[in-house]
């Protein structure tokens, strides 16, 4: 299990947070998702055999938000 922490740009309201959480949680291999609105960060744990941090970032970007940075931890 790996953890990804992404710095986001474009969050304007709490519904943005829910939209991102719902979309990322729907990706196969994702165990949990938490978007911190005030910090503009997404934290998630995922199975690296099923998906990657880049795949998750693409999901966020397809929703219209910018992923400014990604840190992955084991």
Biopython code that builds the backbone (N, CA, C, O; Angstrom):
import numpy as np
from Bio.PDB.StructureBuilder import StructureBuilder

atoms = [
    (1, "UNK", "N", (0.853, -1.177, 0.000)),
    (1, "UNK", "CA", (0.000, 0.000, 0.000)),
    (1, "UNK", "C", (0.899, 1.240, 0.000)),
    (1, "UNK", "O", (1.849, 1.325, 0.777)),
    (2, "UNK", "N", (0.594, 2.184, -0.864)),
    (2, "UNK", "CA", (1.348, 3.435, -0.931)),
    (2, "UNK", "C", (0.439, 4.596, -0.572)),
    (2, "UNK", "O", (-0.785, 4.499, -0.660)),
    (3, "UNK", "N", (1.056, 5.691, -0.169)),
    (3, "UNK", "CA", (0.314, 6.908, 0.132)),
    (3, "UNK", "C", (0.748, 7.983, -0.856)),
    (3, "UNK", "O", (1.938, 8.161, -1.117)),
    (4, "UNK", "N", (-0.234, 8.694, -1.401)),
    (4, "UNK", "CA", (0.055, 9.838, -2.264)),
    (4, "UNK", "C", (-0.501, 11.088, -1.600)),
    (4, "UNK", "O", (-1.620, 11.095, -1.087)),
    (5, "UNK", "N", (0.298, 12.136, -1.620)),
    (5, "UNK", "CA", (-0.133, 13.448, -1.142)),
    (5, "UNK", "C", (0.030, 14.411, -2.310)),
    (5, "UNK", "O", (1.128, 14.596, -2.834)),
    (6, "UNK", "N", (-1.076, 15.017, -2.706)),
    (6, "UNK", "CA", (-1.058, 15.925, -3.849)),
    (6, "UNK", "C", (-1.435, 17.331, -3.409)),
    (6, "UNK", "O", (-2.389, 17.525, -2.655)),
    (7, "UNK", "N", (-0.690, 18.289, -3.879)),
    (7, "UNK", "CA", (-1.016, 19.698, -3.674)),
    (7, "UNK", "C", (-1.880, 20.113, -4.858)),
    (7, "UNK", "O", (-1.491, 19.943, -6.013)),
    (8, "UNK", "N", (-3.059, 20.660, -4.559)),
    (8, "UNK", "CA", (-4.039, 20.986, -5.602)),
    (8, "UNK", "C", (-4.219, 22.481, -5.768)),
    (8, "UNK", "O", (-3.909, 23.263, -4.869)),
    (9, "UNK", "N", (-4.719, 22.865, -6.919)),
    (9, "UNK", "CA", (-5.074, 24.251, -7.184)),
    (9, "UNK", "C", (-6.441, 24.241, -7.866)),
    (9, "UNK", "O", (-6.733, 23.368, -8.683)),
    (10, "UNK", "N", (-7.267, 25.215, -7.523)),
    (10, "UNK", "CA", (-8.571, 25.334, -8.157)),
    (10, "UNK", "C", (-9.728, 24.996, -7.235)),
    (10, "UNK", "O", (-10.886, 25.073, -7.646)),
    (11, "UNK", "N", (-9.434, 24.618, -5.985)),
    (11, "UNK", "CA", (-10.513, 24.343, -5.032)),
    (11, "UNK", "C", (-11.142, 25.660, -4.612)),
    (11, "UNK", "O", (-10.463, 26.535, -4.074)),
    (12, "UNK", "N", (-12.436, 25.804, -4.855)),
    (12, "UNK", "CA", (-13.102, 27.063, -4.514)),
    (12, "UNK", "C", (-14.188, 26.910, -3.460)),
    (12, "UNK", "O", (-14.637, 27.892, -2.869)),
    (13, "UNK", "N", (-14.614, 25.643, -3.223)),
    (13, "UNK", "CA", (-15.695, 25.439, -2.257)),
    (13, "UNK", "C", (-15.680, 23.996, -1.753)),
    (13, "UNK", "O", (-15.026, 23.140, -2.348)),
    (14, "UNK", "N", (-16.386, 23.725, -0.674)),
    (14, "UNK", "CA", (-16.420, 22.354, -0.153)),
    (14, "UNK", "C", (-16.996, 21.326, -1.135)),
    (14, "UNK", "O", (-16.655, 20.146, -1.049)),
    (15, "UNK", "N", (-17.845, 21.743, -2.046)),
    (15, "UNK", "CA", (-18.363, 20.767, -3.011)),
    (15, "UNK", "C", (-17.265, 20.292, -3.965)),
    (15, "UNK", "O", (-17.338, 19.179, -4.488)),
    (16, "UNK", "N", (-16.255, 21.121, -4.194)),
    (16, "UNK", "CA", (-15.096, 20.693, -4.993)),
    (16, "UNK", "C", (-14.416, 19.511, -4.298)),
    (16, "UNK", "O", (-14.035, 18.528, -4.934)),
    (17, "UNK", "N", (-14.278, 19.633, -3.011)),
    (17, "UNK", "CA", (-13.654, 18.611, -2.192)),
    (17, "UNK", "C", (-14.404, 17.285, -2.332)),
    (17, "UNK", "O", (-13.789, 16.238, -2.532)),
    (18, "UNK", "N", (-15.720, 17.331, -2.227)),
    (18, "UNK", "CA", (-16.541, 16.123, -2.331)),
    (18, "UNK", "C", (-16.472, 15.518, -3.728)),
    (18, "UNK", "O", (-16.433, 14.297, -3.879)),
    (19, "UNK", "N", (-16.458, 16.359, -4.733)),
    (19, "UNK", "CA", (-16.383, 15.900, -6.119)),
    (19, "UNK", "C", (-15.087, 15.126, -6.360)),
    (19, "UNK", "O", (-15.104, 14.064, -6.984)),
    (20, "UNK", "N", (-13.972, 15.651, -5.872)),
    (20, "UNK", "CA", (-12.674, 15.001, -6.041)),
    (20, "UNK", "C", (-12.631, 13.689, -5.253)),
    (20, "UNK", "O", (-12.216, 12.657, -5.779)),
    (21, "UNK", "N", (-13.057, 13.736, -3.997)),
    (21, "UNK", "CA", (-13.037, 12.531, -3.166)),
    (21, "UNK", "C", (-13.847, 11.407, -3.822)),
    (21, "UNK", "O", (-13.390, 10.265, -3.874)),
    (22, "UNK", "N", (-15.022, 11.721, -4.314)),
    (22, "UNK", "CA", (-15.890, 10.721, -4.934)),
    (22, "UNK", "C", (-15.230, 10.113, -6.175)),
    (22, "UNK", "O", (-15.261, 8.896, -6.362)),
    (23, "UNK", "N", (-14.641, 10.946, -7.012)),
    (23, "UNK", "CA", (-14.028, 10.469, -8.248)),
    (23, "UNK", "C", (-12.802, 9.598, -7.970)),
    (23, "UNK", "O", (-12.647, 8.535, -8.572)),
    (24, "UNK", "N", (-11.940, 10.041, -7.069)),
    (24, "UNK", "CA", (-10.719, 9.283, -6.767)),
    (24, "UNK", "C", (-11.059, 7.979, -6.047)),
    (24, "UNK", "O", (-10.447, 6.943, -6.310)),
    (25, "UNK", "N", (-12.025, 8.030, -5.149)),
    (25, "UNK", "CA", (-12.407, 6.817, -4.425)),
    (25, "UNK", "C", (-12.969, 5.748, -5.371)),
    (25, "UNK", "O", (-12.923, 4.557, -5.062)),
    (26, "UNK", "N", (-13.490, 6.169, -6.504)),
    (26, "UNK", "CA", (-14.033, 5.245, -7.479)),
    (26, "UNK", "C", (-12.992, 4.506, -8.302)),
    (26, "UNK", "O", (-13.335, 3.596, -9.056)),
    (27, "UNK", "N", (-11.724, 4.883, -8.170)),
    (27, "UNK", "CA", (-10.649, 4.234, -8.925)),
    (27, "UNK", "C", (-10.298, 2.906, -8.253)),
    (27, "UNK", "O", (-10.133, 2.841, -7.035)),
    (28, "UNK", "N", (-10.187, 1.861, -9.053)),
    (28, "UNK", "CA", (-9.830, 0.541, -8.535)),
    (28, "UNK", "C", (-8.481, 0.597, -7.811)),
    (28, "UNK", "O", (-7.506, 1.119, -8.352)),
    (29, "UNK", "N", (-8.429, 0.064, -6.601)),
    (29, "UNK", "CA", (-7.189, 0.021, -5.824)),
    (29, "UNK", "C", (-7.074, 1.111, -4.779)),
    (29, "UNK", "O", (-6.183, 1.058, -3.931)),
    (30, "UNK", "N", (-7.956, 2.097, -4.821)),
    (30, "UNK", "CA", (-7.909, 3.188, -3.841)),
    (30, "UNK", "C", (-8.572, 2.725, -2.549)),
    (30, "UNK", "O", (-9.701, 2.236, -2.565)),
    (31, "UNK", "N", (-7.866, 2.880, -1.430)),
    (31, "UNK", "CA", (-8.372, 2.444, -0.133)),
    (31, "UNK", "C", (-9.084, 3.566, 0.621)),
    (31, "UNK", "O", (-10.120, 3.334, 1.244)),
    (32, "UNK", "N", (-8.541, 4.764, 0.567)),
    (32, "UNK", "CA", (-9.168, 5.905, 1.225)),
    (32, "UNK", "C", (-8.726, 7.192, 0.553)),
    (32, "UNK", "O", (-7.672, 7.254, -0.081)),
    (33, "UNK", "N", (-9.548, 8.213, 0.705)),
    (33, "UNK", "CA", (-9.264, 9.523, 0.102)),
    (33, "UNK", "C", (-9.717, 10.596, 1.074)),
    (33, "UNK", "O", (-10.793, 10.496, 1.664)),
    (34, "UNK", "N", (-8.900, 11.615, 1.239)),
    (34, "UNK", "CA", (-9.278, 12.764, 2.066)),
    (34, "UNK", "C", (-8.732, 14.011, 1.387)),
    (34, "UNK", "O", (-7.532, 14.120, 1.138)),
    (35, "UNK", "N", (-9.623, 14.949, 1.091)),
    (35, "UNK", "CA", (-9.198, 16.240, 0.559)),
    (35, "UNK", "C", (-9.286, 17.252, 1.693)),
    (35, "UNK", "O", (-10.330, 17.409, 2.325)),
    (36, "UNK", "N", (-8.184, 17.927, 1.937)),
    (36, "UNK", "CA", (-8.114, 18.967, 2.963)),
    (36, "UNK", "C", (-8.314, 20.308, 2.268)),
    (36, "UNK", "O", (-7.402, 20.834, 1.631)),
    (37, "UNK", "N", (-9.517, 20.851, 2.399)),
    (37, "UNK", "CA", (-9.890, 22.055, 1.657)),
    (37, "UNK", "C", (-8.969, 23.232, 1.972)),
    (37, "UNK", "O", (-8.434, 23.858, 1.057)),
    (38, "UNK", "N", (-8.780, 23.537, 3.247)),
    (38, "UNK", "CA", (-7.974, 24.712, 3.621)),
    (38, "UNK", "C", (-6.510, 24.582, 3.233)),
    (38, "UNK", "O", (-5.852, 25.583, 2.953)),
    (39, "UNK", "N", (-5.996, 23.362, 3.213)),
    (39, "UNK", "CA", (-4.601, 23.137, 2.828)),
    (39, "UNK", "C", (-4.461, 22.867, 1.325)),
    (39, "UNK", "O", (-3.347, 22.837, 0.801)),
    (40, "UNK", "N", (-5.580, 22.673, 0.639)),
    (40, "UNK", "CA", (-5.600, 22.345, -0.797)),
    (40, "UNK", "C", (-4.740, 21.116, -1.092)),
    (40, "UNK", "O", (-3.914, 21.116, -2.004)),
    (41, "UNK", "N", (-4.961, 20.060, -0.285)),
    (41, "UNK", "CA", (-4.217, 18.813, -0.466)),
    (41, "UNK", "C", (-5.164, 17.631, -0.542)),
    (41, "UNK", "O", (-6.245, 17.629, 0.047)),
    (42, "UNK", "N", (-4.724, 16.628, -1.283)),
    (42, "UNK", "CA", (-5.419, 15.353, -1.339)),
    (42, "UNK", "C", (-4.477, 14.308, -0.757)),
    (42, "UNK", "O", (-3.302, 14.249, -1.119)),
    (43, "UNK", "N", (-4.999, 13.485, 0.146)),
    (43, "UNK", "CA", (-4.232, 12.372, 0.696)),
    (43, "UNK", "C", (-4.999, 11.097, 0.409)),
    (43, "UNK", "O", (-6.209, 11.023, 0.626)),
    (44, "UNK", "N", (-4.279, 10.086, -0.086)),
    (44, "UNK", "CA", (-4.920, 8.811, -0.404)),
    (44, "UNK", "C", (-3.951, 7.659, -0.207)),
    (44, "UNK", "O", (-2.740, 7.824, -0.355)),
    (45, "UNK", "N", (-4.483, 6.499, 0.125)),
    (45, "UNK", "CA", (-3.733, 5.248, 0.159)),
    (45, "UNK", "C", (-4.249, 4.395, -0.991)),
    (45, "UNK", "O", (-5.457, 4.289, -1.204)),
    (46, "UNK", "N", (-3.325, 3.787, -1.730)),
    (46, "UNK", "CA", (-3.731, 3.010, -2.893)),
    (46, "UNK", "C", (-2.816, 1.807, -3.096)),
    (46, "UNK", "O", (-1.671, 1.784, -2.643)),
    (47, "UNK", "N", (-3.355, 0.812, -3.787)),
    (47, "UNK", "CA", (-2.615, -0.392, -4.142)),
    (47, "UNK", "C", (-1.870, -0.104, -5.442)),
    (47, "UNK", "O", (-2.490, 0.104, -6.485)),
    (48, "UNK", "N", (-0.548, -0.092, -5.378)),
    (48, "UNK", "CA", (0.242, 0.262, -6.562)),
    (48, "UNK", "C", (0.187, -0.813, -7.650)),
    (48, "UNK", "O", (0.622, -0.572, -8.776)),
    (49, "UNK", "N", (-0.341, -1.989, -7.328)),
    (49, "UNK", "CA", (-0.523, -3.016, -8.352)),
    (49, "UNK", "C", (-1.766, -2.727, -9.201)),
    (49, "UNK", "O", (-1.897, -3.246, -10.310)),
    (50, "UNK", "N", (-2.677, -1.898, -8.677)),
    (50, "UNK", "CA", (-3.932, -1.609, -9.368)),
    (50, "UNK", "C", (-3.964, -0.237, -10.035)),
    (50, "UNK", "O", (-4.643, -0.056, -11.045)),
    (51, "UNK", "N", (-3.234, 0.729, -9.477)),
    (51, "UNK", "CA", (-3.243, 2.099, -10.016)),
    (51, "UNK", "C", (-1.951, 2.793, -9.612)),
    (51, "UNK", "O", (-1.136, 2.227, -8.884)),
    (52, "UNK", "N", (-1.771, 4.000, -10.079)),
    (52, "UNK", "CA", (-0.569, 4.775, -9.741)),
    (52, "UNK", "C", (-0.967, 6.183, -9.314)),
    (52, "UNK", "O", (-2.096, 6.619, -9.538)),
    (53, "UNK", "N", (-0.036, 6.873, -8.707)),
    (53, "UNK", "CA", (-0.286, 8.255, -8.307)),
    (53, "UNK", "C", (-0.560, 9.126, -9.537)),
    (53, "UNK", "O", (-1.381, 10.041, -9.483)),
    (54, "UNK", "N", (0.119, 8.842, -10.626)),
    (54, "UNK", "CA", (-0.119, 9.607, -11.862)),
    (54, "UNK", "C", (-1.529, 9.374, -12.392)),
    (54, "UNK", "O", (-2.174, 10.305, -12.874)),
    (55, "UNK", "N", (-2.009, 8.132, -12.305)),
    (55, "UNK", "CA", (-3.384, 7.844, -12.727)),
    (55, "UNK", "C", (-4.377, 8.632, -11.877)),
    (55, "UNK", "O", (-5.346, 9.182, -12.400)),
    (56, "UNK", "N", (-4.138, 8.686, -10.570)),
    (56, "UNK", "CA", (-5.027, 9.424, -9.672)),
    (56, "UNK", "C", (-4.968, 10.922, -9.962)),
    (56, "UNK", "O", (-5.992, 11.605, -9.927)),
    (57, "UNK", "N", (-3.781, 11.428, -10.245)),
    (57, "UNK", "CA", (-3.644, 12.838, -10.602)),
    (57, "UNK", "C", (-4.413, 13.143, -11.890)),
    (57, "UNK", "O", (-5.018, 14.208, -12.014)),
    (58, "UNK", "N", (-4.392, 12.219, -12.837)),
    (58, "UNK", "CA", (-5.137, 12.416, -14.082)),
    (58, "UNK", "C", (-6.632, 12.509, -13.824)),
    (58, "UNK", "O", (-7.324, 13.302, -14.462)),
    (59, "UNK", "N", (-7.140, 11.695, -12.882)),
    (59, "UNK", "CA", (-8.562, 11.755, -12.529)),
    (59, "UNK", "C", (-8.901, 13.149, -12.000)),
    (59, "UNK", "O", (-9.917, 13.731, -12.379)),
    (60, "UNK", "N", (-8.055, 13.674, -11.134)),
    (60, "UNK", "CA", (-8.280, 15.009, -10.564)),
    (60, "UNK", "C", (-8.241, 16.065, -11.665)),
    (60, "UNK", "O", (-9.078, 16.967, -11.696)),
    (61, "UNK", "N", (-7.275, 15.952, -12.561)),
    (61, "UNK", "CA", (-7.132, 16.941, -13.628)),
    (61, "UNK", "C", (-8.289, 16.878, -14.620)),
    (61, "UNK", "O", (-8.687, 17.902, -15.176)),
    (62, "UNK", "N", (-8.828, 15.686, -14.844)),
    (62, "UNK", "CA", (-9.983, 15.559, -15.735)),
    (62, "UNK", "C", (-11.211, 16.264, -15.163)),
    (62, "UNK", "O", (-12.121, 16.631, -15.906)),
    (63, "UNK", "N", (-11.236, 16.451, -13.849)),
    (63, "UNK", "CA", (-12.331, 17.182, -13.214)),
    (63, "UNK", "C", (-12.151, 18.702, -13.332)),
    (63, "UNK", "O", (-13.054, 19.465, -12.991)),
    (64, "UNK", "N", (-10.992, 19.130, -13.812)),
    (64, "UNK", "CA", (-10.746, 20.556, -14.018)),
    (64, "UNK", "C", (-9.866, 21.210, -12.965)),
    (64, "UNK", "O", (-9.762, 22.436, -12.924)),
    (65, "UNK", "N", (-9.231, 20.410, -12.112)),
    (65, "UNK", "CA", (-8.355, 20.953, -11.071)),
    (65, "UNK", "C", (-6.906, 20.717, -11.466)),
    (65, "UNK", "O", (-6.617, 19.842, -12.282)),
    (66, "UNK", "N", (-6.007, 21.483, -10.899)),
    (66, "UNK", "CA", (-4.591, 21.369, -11.197)),
    (66, "UNK", "C", (-3.894, 20.627, -10.060)),
    (66, "UNK", "O", (-4.110, 20.924, -8.885)),
    (67, "UNK", "N", (-3.065, 19.671, -10.420)),
    (67, "UNK", "CA", (-2.217, 18.988, -9.441)),
    (67, "UNK", "C", (-0.845, 19.638, -9.542)),
    (67, "UNK", "O", (-0.138, 19.470, -10.536)),
    (68, "UNK", "N", (-0.471, 20.388, -8.496)),
    (68, "UNK", "CA", (0.770, 21.144, -8.510)),
    (68, "UNK", "C", (1.977, 20.286, -8.144)),
    (68, "UNK", "O", (3.078, 20.520, -8.642)),
    (69, "UNK", "N", (1.776, 19.289, -7.273)),
    (69, "UNK", "CA", (2.874, 18.392, -6.901)),
    (69, "UNK", "C", (2.300, 17.095, -6.359)),
    (69, "UNK", "O", (1.165, 17.043, -5.885)),
    (70, "UNK", "N", (3.124, 16.038, -6.443)),
    (70, "UNK", "CA", (2.739, 14.728, -5.940)),
    (70, "UNK", "C", (3.908, 14.161, -5.148)),
    (70, "UNK", "O", (5.038, 14.138, -5.636)),
    (71, "UNK", "N", (3.642, 13.708, -3.939)),
    (71, "UNK", "CA", (4.627, 12.982, -3.146)),
    (71, "UNK", "C", (4.063, 11.599, -2.880)),
    (71, "UNK", "O", (2.909, 11.460, -2.476)),
    (72, "UNK", "N", (4.884, 10.566, -3.109)),
    (72, "UNK", "CA", (4.449, 9.196, -2.872)),
    (72, "UNK", "C", (5.332, 8.590, -1.802)),
    (72, "UNK", "O", (6.558, 8.686, -1.852)),
    (73, "UNK", "N", (4.681, 7.960, -0.826)),
    (73, "UNK", "CA", (5.403, 7.282, 0.255)),
    (73, "UNK", "C", (4.983, 5.829, 0.290)),
    (73, "UNK", "O", (3.842, 5.496, -0.031)),
    (74, "UNK", "N", (5.901, 4.966, 0.680)),
    (74, "UNK", "CA", (5.569, 3.538, 0.849)),
    (74, "UNK", "C", (4.874, 3.307, 2.155)),
    (74, "UNK", "O", (4.518, 2.172, 2.473)),
]
sb = StructureBuilder()
sb.init_structure("model")
sb.init_model(0)
sb.init_chain("A")
sb.init_seg("    ")
for serial, (resi, resn, name, xyz) in enumerate(atoms, 1):
    if name == "N":
        sb.init_residue(resn, " ", resi, " ")
    sb.init_atom(name, np.array(xyz, "f"), 0.0, 1.0, " ", f" {name:<3s}", serial, name[0])
structure = sb.get_structure()
